[in-house]
């Protein structure tokens, strides 16, 4: 007889139920853990993607700024809220060389007390300056609250011994080009080239005279490189003055307002040609070249005040060698009658900017048609006599210095639209003539002084034009006594190069660096 099982013991049933519940609980727990784990990963991924997007946007803005103006690309830190998270956005900018900046964007945030970050980097270059332009670094390094004189080049020791009254400096690719407007002897050199690779120990490489028959020299210099031929030229505005109607530049090397030198070999610079401007209407008075600017194959030349005829000229220099050995008369592409002498000029995009003693200290010309410059915009200081002395452009801000007088000597203007009377962002009374302006990030470096008072360097914090405040505790004395010939300034990298003349007219170059 076969036995049959008609029921299960209750203990076994209870055990099975408990085991089943345990399995279910473990399964649910695993599902919950996986679900919450996936949610955390999803949140982290979303935040990471948002951070990467912000880092990319920061770099794209830096690229856009560099296309507008390489000097706009500087280190910055800002914060931005996104829901419950605060992102810290850091742009770190390092000047790799005169024409290159390494730009790194860092986006950082915190979650539950832990700091996370994402980083992107790129290299930005300044090709426009490579053939002749501003090589001053806008990246601030060192202590500019305490500037120091790194080295003085005393021209009383320059051979041949004499008095060299210095008029202008141009720093370009570790070379410093210096002009003298007046010398002791007729055959003394008037253009000097120094090697500034080691700014603590600059060395004189070469020198050359512009006109051996006169002591008058040169008033201004700008250097450029022809990238196609690797030739380097120094374009200079001449201080020689002759009766314009009878002066023959072919027979008289002292006749002409524009002198060109080949400085490809800096140890042996050579005089190439002197050019007399054949303008229309013709210039009928004695005249000198007073200021000069070079851009993209064109020279912009400013002259002293004329009894008649234009003071501003645009000259085609895309092939300067074609002028050598030929006629010494040159017809400008276009000219403009400023109505006064041109103290300083520069150009950007399709505009030329002119500072002069006119009532309108700043005049702006539309040069989109190089053959026909036309008046576009201006600025007239609301208080005090006008005499524009210095200009510097960064982005849409134009920095203007003028001779000391009532109210502001230093103005920051809105140059968003050059074809208007420029509105003023802000300004400051410097109580001294502003003969030179250089801007590095949020600091403005002003070369100040009046004839006979020497040269001073005053540094101001100018990121808020309505609240311009001194950066260095007191004006930094460059030279205690001065000459009627005003000082000049240029910048390359993290150094300032300043020329100044003592009461006897003897010039020196001061190389200024930040404190440690």
Secondary structure, DSSP 8 states (H G I E B T S, - for coil): ---------HHHHHHHHHHHHHHHHHHHHHHHHHHHHHHHHHHHHHHHHHHHHHHHHHHHHHHHHHHH-GGG---EEEEEEETTEEEEEEEEEEEEETTEEEEEEEEEEEETTEEEEEEEEEEEE-HHHHTSS-EE--S--SEEEEEEEEEEEEGGGSSS-S-EEEEEEEEETTEEEEEEEEESSTTS--EEEEE-SSTTS-EEEEEE-S-TT-SB-EEEEEEEEETTTTEEEEEEEE-----TTT--TTT-TT--SEEEEE-SSGGG-EEEEEEEE--SS---S---EEEEEEETTEEEEEE---SSS-SEEEEE-TTGGGGTTS-SEE--SEEE--SS-EEEEEEETTEEEEEESSSSSEEEEE-SSTTS-EEEEEE--SSS---EEEEEEETTEEEEEE-S-SS-SEEEEE-S-SSSB--EEEEE--SS-EEEEEEETTEEEEEE--TTS-EEEEEEE-SSTTS-EESSSS-EEEESS--SS--EEEEEETEEEEEEE-TTS-EEEEEEEEE-
